[in-house]
Each structure stands twice: as C-alpha cells, then as structure tokens.
Amino acid sequence: MTRPFHLGWFLQGSSVQAWGEPWTGAIGRDWMVPDLFCDLGRALERACFDYVLIEDSSYIGQSYGDSREIYLQNGIAVPRQDPSVIATLMAAATRRIGIVPTLSTFAYPPYLLARLVATLDQVSSGRIGWNMVTGSSDYAAMNYGMPGLPEHDLRYDMADEYMAAVNALWGSWEPGAILADTATGVLIDHTKVHTADFEGQWYRTRGPLNSGPCVQGRPVIAQAGGSPRGRKFAALHADTVVANVKGPAGMRAYRDDVRANAVAQGRDPDTVKVLFLVSPVLGETMEEAALRRRQRQVRAEAQVPLMLAHFGKITNIDFGKIDLDTPVNTMELHTNGHQQTLDEFKKFAGKRSLREAMLSYRGSPGSVELCGTPDAVASQMADVMAEAGGDGFLLSIGDVSRRSVAEVADGLVPALQARGLVRKAYAHEQFRDNLLEF
C-alpha cells in the first residue's frame, strides 16, 4: 500500500496569473490586490496542503530576440510583486498551511533576510518557509548593481556560506530566551541572546537578530537543487526539494541521489521531502479530461515562441535566433542559469526539432502526465508515487484561476483522501511538524 504523501502548490509568481486563459476573470485589471492568492491559500488549506511556494524573479525577461516585447505583451512573468508582501497577506488569510516566498541570496544581505523571514515566521505562528535561490539571470543581478551573476557552482559555494550566516543569526536566540516574567519584570534573559560574529569569505554579520527568534527555530527551507552541485546543496540544507525530472525512473533516481547526498553529509534522509512538479488535467469524465488535454495542446502549438521566451528567460538563451526546425542535438546550448532544466530538456529532446521538443517538453509540463477524472488522477498519482518512491507532489497549474483551484481542492484532493493518500486534517500547528508527519 502506498504511504501518504505531501501536497504543495507551485505558484508561478506573485502577480498576474494565466493572462489570456479562460476563467481568469478580470485578472489584467485586478492583479494588484491579491484576493486571488488569499482565496487560493484558504482553498488549499481546506484541502490540507502542506504549503504554497511563491516562485519569483526580480527582472523583466529580455532573452528572446534581445527584447522585452514578447514578455510584456504576453505577461510572461511580469508584472510581479514582492513575494514577501504577498506571503504576509496569504499568511494573514490562513491558519495552518505553510507559506514559502522565494528570496534570492544575491538580493538580500544575510541579516536582512534572516530578520525578514524570522518576522514572517512570528506573525504566521510558525508557518513560514523560504525558497532559497541563488539567482539565474545576469539581468536580475544588474538590477542590484552587480555586473552579472557568479559562475553556477561558485554561487552554491557562496550559498553554503550564506546559509551558515543566516543559521548563525537564527541561532542567536536560544530557546527560552523570552521569559515575559511579570513577577520579576524580566522580558528577555540576556544570557540566552548572543552575537553571531560570522565572518566568511563572502559574507559577514554581527548579530544578534533584534527581531527575536523564529517560532520554528529556523524557517522551513525549500530548494530546487537540480544540477549535481545543487542536489548536494539541497541535501545539506533543504527541508523540502522542488524537483522537475521526467518519468518515474528519473524521479526515483533523482530522489535516491538527494537522499544519498543527505546521508553522506550526516543528515537523516527522511527529513528531506522531495516533491515532484505535476500539472494534472481534470474533467468530470475521462472524455472531458482528454478534450481539455487536447485543448491545452492546441493552445501550446500556437504558443511555441512564448514557451521559448520563458525557457530562454530561465536559461539566458536567445531561442529567437534559432530556426524552429533545427534539431536540438545539433545545437550548442549552455547556461549559467537553470542547468538541470536545460540538461533535462536536451536529454528529452534528442533528435527532435526545437519546435517539436519544446511542444512535448513544455506542452505537457511536470514530471509525469496526469489526466482524467479526479478518481482516475488520484489512482495515477498513487501508481507514480509507488514506482518513484517520492514524498509527494507540487502542483503547478498553468491556468491558475478560482475554477482550477477548486477542481484540485474540492475534486482531486477528496479523491486522494478517500484512498488514504493524503491527510484529511493537519496534525500540528507549525509547518515543519506537518512536513515531518510522514
């Protein structure tokens, strides 16, 4: 019998969702006020999701044809609001679900990030995570006064040191430091608050945090470690790992590698929860689901340039210069951005043309294809989890709307619950405890 697994929601940024897609209402006018995200958080909390991860990037794409036109006209990852603000509002609208904003190490000095995340953890009563990213674009780095990003593996060396710095700051308050003893008049035991005095090759910080401690001790750390260096980093630091690898065999190999890296670095691998990205297509009948899948494919066929523009944004490659009929295996494709994503694409593409490969790769996003009625998709998810041996799924829905959220929260999840595959109620108050429940 498949053991219970975890559910998360991968939210594509913190602003306009599914521009131009059906059932999205007046999103082009309404996006500034995040009612959609608060509604999403409440719906997923009702469905007992572990967390919502708010993906982010802090620049406007320009990789496709060295122009911002296609990104701006089509709302490709723009406009985007600061995820820490959206996370605050989503936390205020919910009570139990974890909220995980994406914050980049190159954009925040360690003290600023540690203080911000500790504050979020406090105001949410211990429900905050941090999606730790090192950045993937020189354009983003330039927005912060840098000439560009360091080389990929060096970024992870720097990130190891960054993690040591923020951990020292979160550890600057010992458990029990806050006494709030009205009899003695002592609020804080000064002997349990310490300077961090961290000094490394790239970062230094004094501390202690003046915000006080994280409710959870430290926030839940999420990380998308795809490359070999990234997997090693994730296995050392992350509580939950975002994974997008194709097929159950690839999923199992990825998770086995992360767990082996965790053991090699002295961690219990069961404390590192690997969640695989999926994008289920749901229908009331199998025929309706198949029709919706075909409609998705038809839309995708008309949107190959948009897919390539988005793919180029995260890999820093100008696909606008390449003929769509060029076989992918004849191209020299390299990146200082999302290395694992590009490697997966090249492996997946083989001898197919750029057009065919992108349609197959991005047209059916996620690690495995899931399509059918809620009960059929629940069965598919059980089979995949039994074969891949993962810890759960991170749903990435391209057409985010109240309708698509309800189909998952009120359709798919009850089918999963009926099979005993996901929780029916939260067992704990805090995010990490729920993540470690099974």
C-alpha positions as CSV (number, residue, x, y, z in Angstrom):
1,M,0.0,0.0,0.0
2,T,1.3,3.5,-0.9
3,R,2.0,5.5,2.2
4,P,0.5,9.0,2.5
5,F,2.3,11.7,0.6
6,H,2.6,15.5,0.8
7,L,1.0,18.2,-1.4
8,G,2.3,21.6,-2.3
9,W,1.3,24.3,-4.8
10,F,3.9,25.9,-7.0
11,L,2.6,29.4,-7.7
12,Q,4.1,31.0,-10.8
13,G,5.0,34.4,-9.3
14,S,3.1,36.8,-7.2
15,S,1.0,38.9,-9.7
16,V,-0.8,38.3,-13.0
17,Q,-1.9,34.6,-13.3
18,A,-2.9,32.9,-16.6
19,W,-3.2,36.1,-18.6
20,G,-5.4,35.3,-21.7
21,E,-6.6,31.9,-20.4
22,P,-10.3,31.1,-19.8
23,W,-12.0,31.5,-16.5
24,T,-9.4,34.1,-15.2
25,G,-11.9,36.9,-14.9
26,A,-10.5,40.4,-15.0
27,I,-7.1,39.4,-13.9
28,G,-5.5,42.0,-16.1
29,R,-7.2,44.7,-14.0
30,D,-7.4,43.0,-10.6
31,W,-3.9,41.6,-10.1
32,M,-2.6,44.4,-7.9
33,V,-4.8,43.4,-5.0
34,P,-4.0,39.8,-4.2
35,D,-7.5,38.5,-3.4
36,L,-6.9,35.6,-5.8
37,F,-3.9,34.5,-3.7
38,C,-5.7,34.7,-0.4
39,D,-8.6,32.7,-1.9
40,L,-6.1,30.2,-3.2
41,G,-4.5,29.9,0.3
42,R,-7.8,29.3,2.0
43,A,-8.9,26.7,-0.6
44,L,-5.6,24.8,-0.3
45,E,-5.7,25.0,3.5
46,R,-9.2,23.5,3.4
47,A,-7.6,20.7,1.3
48,C,-4.8,20.3,3.9
49,F,-1.9,21.1,1.5
50,D,1.4,21.3,3.2
51,Y,2.4,24.6,1.6
52,V,2.2,27.2,-1.2
53,L,5.5,28.1,-2.8
54,I,5.6,31.6,-4.3
55,E,8.1,31.4,-7.2
56,D,9.8,34.7,-8.1
57,S,12.2,36.6,-10.3
58,S,13.1,40.3,-10.0
59,Y,13.6,41.3,-13.6
60,I,11.8,41.5,-16.9
61,G,12.8,39.0,-19.4
62,Q,14.9,40.1,-22.4
63,S,16.5,36.9,-23.6
64,Y,14.2,36.3,-26.6
65,G,15.4,38.4,-29.5
66,D,17.2,40.7,-27.0
67,S,13.8,42.4,-26.5
68,R,11.3,42.8,-23.7
69,E,8.4,43.0,-26.2
70,I,7.2,39.4,-26.1
71,Y,7.4,39.3,-22.3
72,L,5.5,42.5,-21.7
73,Q,2.8,41.9,-24.4
74,N,2.0,38.4,-23.1
75,G,2.6,38.9,-19.4
76,I,5.3,36.3,-19.2
77,A,6.5,36.6,-15.5
78,V,5.6,40.3,-15.5
79,P,4.4,42.3,-13.6
80,R,5.5,40.7,-10.3
81,Q,5.1,42.0,-6.8
82,D,7.5,41.4,-3.9
83,P,6.7,37.8,-2.7
84,S,7.4,38.7,1.0
85,V,4.4,41.1,0.9
86,I,2.1,38.6,-0.8
87,A,3.3,35.9,1.7
88,T,2.4,38.2,4.6
89,L,-1.2,38.7,3.3
90,M,-1.6,35.0,2.5
91,A,-0.4,34.1,6.0
92,A,-2.9,36.5,7.5
93,A,-5.7,34.9,5.4
94,T,-4.9,31.4,6.6
95,R,-4.2,29.5,9.8
96,R,-2.4,26.2,9.1
97,I,-0.9,26.0,5.7
98,G,2.8,26.8,5.1
99,I,3.7,29.8,3.0
100,V,7.0,29.8,1.2
101,P,8.2,33.0,-0.5
102,T,11.2,32.9,-2.9
103,L,14.1,35.2,-1.8
104,S,17.4,35.3,-3.6
105,T,20.8,35.3,-1.8
106,F,22.2,38.0,-4.1
107,A,19.4,40.4,-3.4
108,Y,19.4,40.2,0.4
109,P,22.3,40.6,2.8
110,P,22.1,37.7,5.3
111,Y,20.9,39.9,8.2
112,L,18.1,41.5,6.2
113,L,16.9,38.1,5.0
114,A,17.2,36.4,8.5
115,R,15.2,39.3,10.1
116,L,12.5,39.4,7.4
117,V,11.9,35.6,7.5
118,A,12.0,35.5,11.3
119,T,9.4,38.2,11.4
120,L,7.2,36.3,8.9
121,D,7.6,33.2,10.9
122,Q,6.4,35.1,14.0
123,V,3.4,36.8,12.5
124,S,2.3,33.4,10.9
125,S,2.7,31.5,14.2
126,G,5.4,29.2,12.7
127,R,4.2,28.6,9.2
128,I,6.8,30.3,7.0
129,G,9.3,28.7,4.7
130,W,12.0,30.2,2.5
131,N,12.6,29.1,-1.1
132,M,16.3,29.6,-1.2
133,V,17.6,30.5,-4.6
134,T,21.0,31.8,-5.8
135,G,19.6,33.6,-8.9
136,S,19.8,32.6,-12.6
137,S,20.0,35.8,-14.6
138,D,22.6,38.5,-15.2
139,Y,19.7,40.9,-15.8
140,A,18.5,40.4,-12.3
141,A,22.0,40.8,-10.8
142,M,22.3,44.1,-12.8
143,N,19.2,45.4,-11.0
144,Y,21.1,45.1,-7.8
145,G,24.2,46.9,-9.0
146,M,26.2,43.8,-9.9
147,P,27.8,43.2,-13.4
148,G,26.3,39.7,-13.5
149,L,26.0,36.5,-11.5
150,P,29.0,34.5,-10.4
151,E,29.5,31.1,-12.2
152,H,26.9,28.4,-11.3
153,D,28.9,26.2,-9.0
154,L,30.6,29.2,-7.3
155,R,27.1,30.5,-6.5
156,Y,26.5,27.4,-4.5
157,D,29.8,27.7,-2.7
158,M,28.7,31.2,-1.7
159,A,25.3,29.9,-0.8
160,D,26.7,27.4,1.6
161,E,28.4,30.3,3.4
162,Y,25.2,32.3,3.2
163,M,23.3,29.5,4.9
164,A,25.9,29.4,7.7
165,A,25.5,33.1,8.2
166,V,21.6,33.1,8.4
167,N,21.7,30.0,10.6
168,A,24.0,31.7,13.0
169,L,21.6,34.7,13.1
170,W,18.5,32.5,13.7
171,G,20.5,30.7,16.4
172,S,21.5,33.9,18.1
173,W,18.4,33.5,20.3
174,E,18.4,30.3,22.5
175,P,15.2,28.5,23.2
176,G,13.6,30.0,26.3
177,A,15.3,33.4,25.9
178,I,11.9,35.2,26.2
179,L,10.8,35.0,29.8
180,A,8.0,37.6,29.9
181,D,8.1,37.2,33.7
182,T,5.8,39.9,35.1
183,A,6.8,38.9,38.7
184,T,10.5,39.8,38.2
185,G,9.9,42.3,35.4
186,V,12.3,40.5,33.1
187,L,11.2,40.2,29.5
188,I,14.3,38.6,28.0
189,D,17.1,36.5,29.6
190,H,20.2,38.4,28.3
191,T,22.4,35.3,28.8
192,K,20.5,33.5,26.1
193,V,21.0,36.1,23.3
194,H,24.3,36.1,21.5
195,T,26.2,37.8,18.8
196,A,26.7,35.7,15.6
197,D,30.1,37.2,14.8
198,F,30.0,35.4,11.5
199,E,32.9,36.1,9.1
200,G,33.4,34.2,5.9
201,Q,35.0,34.7,2.5
202,W,31.9,36.4,1.0
203,Y,29.6,37.3,3.9
204,R,29.9,38.7,7.4
205,T,27.4,39.7,10.0
206,R,27.5,40.6,13.7
207,G,24.0,39.9,15.1
208,P,22.1,39.0,17.2
209,L,18.8,39.5,15.4
210,N,16.8,42.3,17.1
211,S,13.6,40.7,15.8
212,G,13.7,37.9,18.3
213,P,13.6,34.2,17.4
214,C,11.8,32.2,14.7
215,V,8.9,30.3,16.1
216,Q,10.1,27.2,14.4
217,G,13.8,27.7,15.4
218,R,14.5,28.4,11.7
219,P,12.1,28.5,8.8
220,V,11.4,25.5,6.6
221,I,14.0,25.7,3.7
222,A,12.8,24.8,0.2
223,Q,15.3,24.5,-2.6
224,A,15.2,23.4,-6.3
225,G,18.6,21.6,-6.5
226,G,18.8,20.2,-10.0
227,S,22.4,20.1,-11.0
228,P,24.8,17.8,-9.2
229,R,26.1,20.7,-7.2
230,G,22.6,21.9,-6.5
231,R,21.5,18.5,-5.3
232,K,24.4,18.3,-2.9
233,F,23.4,21.7,-1.6
234,A,19.7,20.8,-1.2
235,A,20.6,17.6,0.5
236,L,22.6,19.5,3.1
237,H,20.2,22.4,3.8
238,A,16.7,21.8,2.5
239,D,13.7,20.5,4.3
240,T,11.7,20.2,1.0
241,V,13.1,19.9,-2.5
242,V,11.3,21.1,-5.7
243,A,12.0,18.5,-8.4
244,N,11.1,18.5,-12.1
245,V,12.5,15.4,-13.8
246,K,10.7,13.4,-16.4
247,G,9.3,9.9,-15.8
248,P,9.1,7.6,-12.7
249,A,12.5,6.2,-13.3
250,G,14.1,9.6,-13.5
251,M,12.1,10.7,-10.4
252,R,13.3,7.7,-8.4
253,A,17.0,8.2,-9.5
254,Y,16.7,11.9,-8.5
255,R,15.3,11.2,-5.1
256,D,17.8,8.4,-4.4
257,D,20.6,10.8,-5.3
258,V,19.3,13.5,-3.0
259,R,18.9,11.0,-0.1
260,A,22.4,9.6,-0.7
261,N,23.8,13.1,-0.5
262,A,21.9,13.7,2.7
263,V,23.3,10.6,4.3
264,A,26.8,11.5,3.1
265,Q,26.5,14.9,4.8
266,G,25.2,13.4,8.1
267,R,21.5,14.1,7.7
268,D,18.6,11.8,8.1
269,P,17.2,11.5,4.5
270,D,13.7,11.1,5.8
271,T,13.8,14.8,6.9
272,V,14.4,15.9,3.2
273,K,11.0,15.8,1.5
274,V,11.3,15.6,-2.3
275,L,8.1,16.9,-4.1
276,F,7.7,16.4,-7.9
277,L,6.1,19.0,-10.1
278,V,3.0,17.9,-11.9
279,S,0.2,19.6,-13.8
280,P,-2.9,17.4,-13.8
281,V,-5.7,17.8,-16.4
282,L,-9.0,17.1,-14.7
283,G,-12.5,16.5,-16.1
284,E,-15.8,15.2,-14.8
285,T,-15.4,12.3,-17.3
286,M,-12.4,10.8,-19.0
287,E,-13.6,12.2,-22.3
288,E,-13.8,15.7,-20.9
289,A,-10.3,15.4,-19.4
290,A,-9.0,14.2,-22.8
291,L,-10.7,17.1,-24.6
292,R,-9.2,19.6,-22.1
293,R,-5.7,18.0,-22.6
294,R,-6.2,18.3,-26.4
295,Q,-7.3,22.0,-26.0
296,R,-4.2,22.6,-23.9
297,Q,-2.0,21.1,-26.7
298,V,-3.7,23.2,-29.3
299,R,-3.1,26.3,-27.3
300,A,0.5,25.2,-26.8
301,E,1.0,24.7,-30.6
302,A,0.2,28.4,-31.1
303,Q,2.4,29.5,-28.2
304,V,5.8,27.9,-29.1
305,P,7.5,31.4,-29.2
306,L,6.1,32.2,-25.8
307,M,7.3,28.9,-24.4
308,L,10.8,29.5,-25.9
309,A,10.8,33.1,-24.5
310,H,10.0,31.8,-21.0
311,F,12.5,28.9,-21.3
312,G,15.1,31.4,-22.5
313,K,14.4,33.7,-19.6
314,I,15.4,31.0,-17.1
315,T,18.4,29.7,-19.1
316,N,19.6,33.0,-20.5
317,I,19.5,31.6,-24.1
318,D,18.1,33.6,-27.0
319,F,16.0,31.0,-28.8
320,G,14.6,33.7,-31.0
321,K,17.8,33.4,-33.1
322,I,17.3,29.7,-33.8
323,D,15.2,28.2,-36.6
324,L,12.4,26.2,-35.0
325,D,13.1,23.2,-37.3
326,T,16.7,22.9,-36.1
327,P,17.3,19.5,-34.4
328,V,18.1,20.2,-30.7
329,N,21.0,17.7,-30.7
330,T,22.8,19.9,-33.3
331,M,22.7,23.0,-31.1
332,E,25.4,24.2,-28.7
333,L,23.3,25.1,-25.7
334,H,24.9,26.2,-22.4
335,T,23.7,28.2,-19.4
336,N,24.8,29.8,-16.2
337,G,21.2,29.7,-15.2
338,H,19.0,26.7,-14.6
339,Q,21.4,24.0,-15.6
340,Q,19.4,20.9,-14.7
341,T,16.3,22.3,-16.6
342,L,18.4,22.7,-19.7
343,D,20.1,19.3,-19.3
344,E,16.7,17.7,-18.9
345,F,15.4,19.4,-22.0
346,K,18.4,18.3,-24.1
347,K,18.1,14.8,-22.9
348,F,14.3,14.8,-23.5
349,A,14.6,16.4,-27.0
350,G,17.2,14.1,-28.6
351,K,17.0,14.5,-32.4
352,R,13.6,16.3,-32.4
353,S,13.4,19.8,-33.8
354,L,13.3,22.7,-31.4
355,R,9.6,23.2,-32.1
356,E,8.7,19.5,-31.5
357,A,10.8,19.3,-28.4
358,M,9.5,22.4,-26.8
359,L,5.9,21.4,-27.6
360,S,6.5,18.0,-25.9
361,Y,8.5,19.3,-23.0
362,R,6.6,22.5,-22.1
363,G,3.2,21.5,-23.6
364,S,2.9,18.7,-21.0
365,P,4.7,20.2,-18.0
366,G,5.7,18.3,-15.0
367,S,7.4,15.0,-14.2
368,V,4.6,12.8,-15.3
369,E,1.4,13.3,-17.3
370,L,-1.8,13.1,-15.2
371,C,-5.1,13.2,-17.0
372,G,-8.6,12.0,-16.2
373,T,-11.4,12.3,-13.6
374,P,-10.4,13.1,-10.0
375,D,-10.5,9.5,-9.1
376,A,-8.5,8.4,-12.1
377,V,-5.8,11.0,-11.5
378,A,-5.7,10.0,-7.8
379,S,-5.0,6.4,-8.9
380,Q,-2.3,7.6,-11.3
381,M,-0.7,9.6,-8.6
382,A,-0.7,6.6,-6.3
383,D,0.9,4.4,-9.0
384,V,3.6,7.0,-9.8
385,M,4.4,7.5,-6.1
386,A,4.7,3.8,-5.6
387,E,7.1,3.5,-8.5
388,A,9.1,6.7,-8.0
389,G,9.2,6.5,-4.2
390,G,8.9,10.2,-3.7
391,D,7.5,12.2,-0.8
392,G,4.7,14.0,-2.7
393,F,3.7,16.3,-5.5
394,L,4.0,20.0,-6.1
395,L,1.1,21.1,-8.3
396,S,2.0,23.7,-11.0
397,I,-1.2,24.7,-12.8
398,G,-0.7,27.0,-15.8
399,D,-4.2,28.4,-15.9
400,V,-4.5,29.4,-12.2
401,S,-8.0,30.6,-11.6
402,R,-10.6,30.1,-8.8
403,R,-12.0,27.4,-11.1
404,S,-8.8,25.4,-11.5
405,V,-8.0,25.8,-7.8
406,A,-11.5,24.4,-6.8
407,E,-11.1,21.5,-9.2
408,V,-8.0,20.4,-7.2
409,A,-9.1,21.4,-3.7
410,D,-12.7,20.2,-4.0
411,G,-12.3,17.5,-6.7
412,L,-8.9,15.8,-6.8
413,V,-8.0,16.1,-3.1
414,P,-11.2,14.4,-1.8
415,A,-10.4,11.5,-4.2
416,L,-6.9,11.3,-2.8
417,Q,-8.2,11.4,0.7
418,A,-10.7,8.6,0.0
419,R,-7.8,6.4,-1.0
420,G,-5.9,7.3,2.2
421,L,-3.1,9.0,0.1
422,V,-3.1,12.5,1.7
423,R,-4.1,13.9,5.1
424,K,-7.7,14.8,6.0
425,A,-6.6,17.2,8.8
426,Y,-3.5,18.9,10.0
427,A,-1.9,17.1,12.9
428,H,0.3,20.1,14.0
429,E,0.2,23.8,14.3
430,Q,3.5,24.5,12.7
431,F,4.8,24.0,9.1
432,R,7.8,21.8,9.8
433,D,6.0,19.5,12.1
434,N,3.3,18.9,9.4
435,L,6.0,18.3,6.8
436,L,7.7,15.7,9.1
437,E,4.4,14.0,10.0
438,F,5.0,11.2,7.4
